[in-house]
């Protein structure tokens, strides 16, 4: 059994090496991202393991089919950058890693929320400008006194609900298919009710096409003028231009964005040009009531270990048994 891992980050390499030692497996580790050109490196291998937010294209899957590589497992949850139709046509089957560490992402959502509620952006800006008196004037809000609306009550959403309720916040939740869980201290409401009542709106839904611009101008207009919006899920959930319009008009208290709408395109440009640049990103970055993070909500030691081990185990199951419980297909 020969496996090639693409897109290996420095922090992942020790876990990849340890997995290979633990399983006596032949695992080649590459730092290159997986595309129609680099896949040639995997000629003669049985399966591919990968992590990237850049696209898995039709051309890539055509090459995988030509090389006879039928299985791909990814070390993350999101699949919106995968051309499933092309994968199916090429006979490539795919599995993701749906539950490597829900707490990692939920904790980061809380971190962004607290930063915004305590107005640390303006505080830091004033201190950097040398204006200590001004830095003491930004009064914060206590999370325990807020209503938090969690959109999406899957594994990560439920972890977020537990954390927010643990702070004493009133928690509302919206999910079209809620999983019964008597341990959750929340009230399920419609999305419209959640947007209207929440001081914090926290997104944890998948980036499927049906959810594109779930938070658009109309949704933003329903939110409280001092509400904060948190996105650690997928970039396509928010209409970034509409978000900027609301922020400029003072119709939103702030935003914490870990997953940016144009992330894939900008990262492709980064690979080609050596820098990350997008006009909407630059404008968001200039707002003191906006926190931008480079898609790192998942990034903890526990999560990285689990992403490597769980995804490679799924690939072994594909190769040995022809199936794995985490196989995914187009929605």
RAWO-V783916 format. One record per residue. N is the residue number from 0. RES is the residue in one small letter. SS is DSSP state (~ for helix, > for strand, _ for the rest). D_LAST is the distance of its C-alpha to the last C-alpha in whole Angstrom. Layout:
BEGIN
[[N RES SS D_LAST] [N RES SS D_LAST]]
END
This chain:
BEGIN
[[0 x _ 31] [1 x > 30] [2 x > 27] [3 x > 27] [4 x > 26] [5 x > 25] [6 x _ 25] [7 x _ 28] [8 x _ 29] [9 x ~ 33] [10 x ~ 32] [11 x ~ 29] [12 x ~ 32] [13 x ~ 34] [14 x ~ 31] [15 x ~ 30] [16 x ~ 34] [17 x ~ 34] [18 x ~ 31] [19 x ~ 33] [20 x ~ 36] [21 x ~ 35] [22 x ~ 33] [23 x _ 36] [24 x _ 33] [25 x > 33] [26 x > 31] [27 x > 31] [28 x > 31] [29 x _ 30] [30 x _ 30] [31 x _ 28] [32 x _ 25] [33 x _ 23] [34 x _ 23] [35 x _ 24] [36 x _ 27] [37 x ~ 27] [38 x ~ 25] [39 x ~ 29] [40 x ~ 30] [41 x ~ 28] [42 x _ 30] [43 x _ 31] [44 x _ 29] [45 x _ 26] [46 x > 23] [47 x > 22] [48 x > 22] [49 x > 21] [50 x _ 20] [51 x _ 20] [52 x _ 18] [53 x _ 19] [54 x _ 17] [55 x > 16] [56 x _ 17] [57 x ~ 17] [58 x ~ 21] [59 x ~ 20] [60 x ~ 18] [61 x ~ 21] [62 x ~ 23] [63 x ~ 22] [64 x ~ 22] [65 x ~ 25] [66 x ~ 27] [67 x _ 25] [68 x _ 23] [69 x _ 20] [70 x > 19] [71 x > 18] [72 x > 17] [73 x > 17] [74 x _ 19] [75 x _ 17] [76 x _ 14] [77 x _ 12] [78 x _ 10] [79 x _ 10] [80 x _ 13] [81 x > 11] [82 x _ 11] [83 x ~ 9] [84 x ~ 11] [85 x ~ 14] [86 x ~ 14] [87 x ~ 13] [88 x ~ 16] [89 x ~ 18] [90 x _ 17] [91 x _ 16] [92 x > 14] [93 x > 13] [94 x > 14] [95 x _ 14] [96 x _ 16] [97 x _ 15] [98 x _ 19] [99 x _ 21] [100 x _ 23] [101 x ~ 22] [102 x ~ 25] [103 x ~ 25] [104 x ~ 23] [105 x ~ 24] [106 x ~ 28] [107 x ~ 27] [108 x ~ 26] [109 x ~ 29] [110 x ~ 31] [111 x ~ 30] [112 x ~ 31] [113 x ~ 34] [114 x ~ 35] [115 x ~ 34] [116 x ~ 36] [117 x _ 39] [118 x _ 39] [119 x ~ 39] [120 x ~ 38] [121 x ~ 41] [122 x ~ 43] [123 x ~ 43] [124 x ~ 43] [125 x ~ 47] [126 x ~ 48] [127 x ~ 47] [128 x _ 49] [129 x _ 52] [130 x _ 52] [131 x ~ 52] [132 x ~ 53] [133 x ~ 50] [134 x ~ 48] [135 x _ 49] [136 x _ 49] [137 x _ 45] [138 x _ 44] [139 x _ 41] [140 x _ 39] [141 x _ 39] [142 x ~ 36] [143 x ~ 37] [144 x ~ 38] [145 x _ 35] [146 x > 32] [147 x > 29] [148 x > 25] [149 x > 22] [150 x > 19] [151 x _ 16] [152 x _ 18] [153 x _ 16] [154 x ~ 18] [155 x ~ 19] [156 x ~ 20] [157 x ~ 22] [158 x ~ 24] [159 x ~ 25] [160 x ~ 26] [161 x ~ 28] [162 x ~ 30] [163 x ~ 30] [164 x ~ 32] [165 x ~ 34] [166 x _ 35] [167 x _ 36] [168 x _ 34] [169 x > 33] [170 x > 29] [171 x > 26] [172 x > 23] [173 x > 20] [174 x _ 17] [175 x _ 15] [176 x _ 15] [177 x _ 18] [178 x _ 19] [179 x _ 23] [180 x _ 25] [181 x _ 29] [182 x _ 29] [183 x _ 28] [184 x _ 30] [185 x _ 28] [186 x > 28] [187 x > 24] [188 x _ 24] [189 x _ 23] [190 x ~ 21] [191 x ~ 24] [192 x ~ 27] [193 x ~ 25] [194 x ~ 26] [195 x ~ 29] [196 x ~ 30] [197 x _ 29] [198 x _ 31] [199 x > 29] [200 x > 25] [201 x > 23] [202 x > 19] [203 x _ 17] [204 x _ 13] [205 x _ 10] [206 x _ 10] [207 x _ 7] [208 x ~ 8] [209 x ~ 9] [210 x ~ 11] [211 x _ 13] [212 x _ 17] [213 x _ 16] [214 x > 20] [215 x _ 22] [216 x ~ 25] [217 x ~ 25] [218 x ~ 24] [219 x ~ 26] [220 x ~ 29] [221 x ~ 28] [222 x _ 29] [223 x _ 32] [224 x _ 34] [225 x _ 35] [226 x _ 31] [227 x > 30] [228 x > 26] [229 x > 24] [230 x > 21] [231 x _ 21] [232 x _ 17] [233 x _ 15] [234 x ~ 17] [235 x ~ 15] [236 x ~ 16] [237 x > 19] [238 x _ 21] [239 x ~ 24] [240 x ~ 26] [241 x ~ 26] [242 x ~ 27] [243 x ~ 30] [244 x ~ 31] [245 x ~ 31] [246 x ~ 33] [247 x ~ 35] [248 x _ 36] [249 x _ 37] [250 x _ 34] [251 x _ 32] [252 x _ 34] [253 x > 32] [254 x > 28] [255 x > 27] [256 x > 25] [257 x _ 24] [258 x _ 21] [259 x _ 22] [260 x _ 20] [261 x _ 21] [262 x ~ 21] [263 x ~ 20] [264 x ~ 22] [265 x ~ 25] [266 x ~ 25] [267 x ~ 25] [268 x ~ 28] [269 x ~ 29] [270 x ~ 29] [271 x ~ 31] [272 x ~ 34] [273 x _ 34] [274 x _ 33] [275 x _ 30] [276 x _ 31] [277 x _ 29] [278 x ~ 31] [279 x ~ 29] [280 x ~ 29] [281 x ~ 33] [282 x ~ 33] [283 x ~ 31] [284 x ~ 33] [285 x _ 36] [286 x _ 35] [287 x _ 37] [288 x _ 35] [289 x > 32] [290 x > 31] [291 x > 29] [292 x _ 28] [293 x _ 26] [294 x _ 23] [295 x _ 25] [296 x _ 24] [297 x _ 23] [298 x _ 26] [299 x _ 29] [300 x ~ 31] [301 x ~ 29] [302 x ~ 25] [303 x ~ 26] [304 x ~ 28] [305 x ~ 25] [306 x ~ 22] [307 x ~ 25] [308 x ~ 26] [309 x ~ 22] [310 x ~ 20] [311 x ~ 23] [312 x ~ 24] [313 x ~ 20] [314 x ~ 21] [315 x ~ 24] [316 x ~ 23] [317 x ~ 21] [318 x ~ 24] [319 x ~ 26] [320 x ~ 24] [321 x _ 21] [322 x _ 19] [323 x _ 18] [324 x _ 16] [325 x _ 14] [326 x > 12] [327 x > 9] [328 x _ 6] [329 x _ 4] [330 x _ 0]]
END
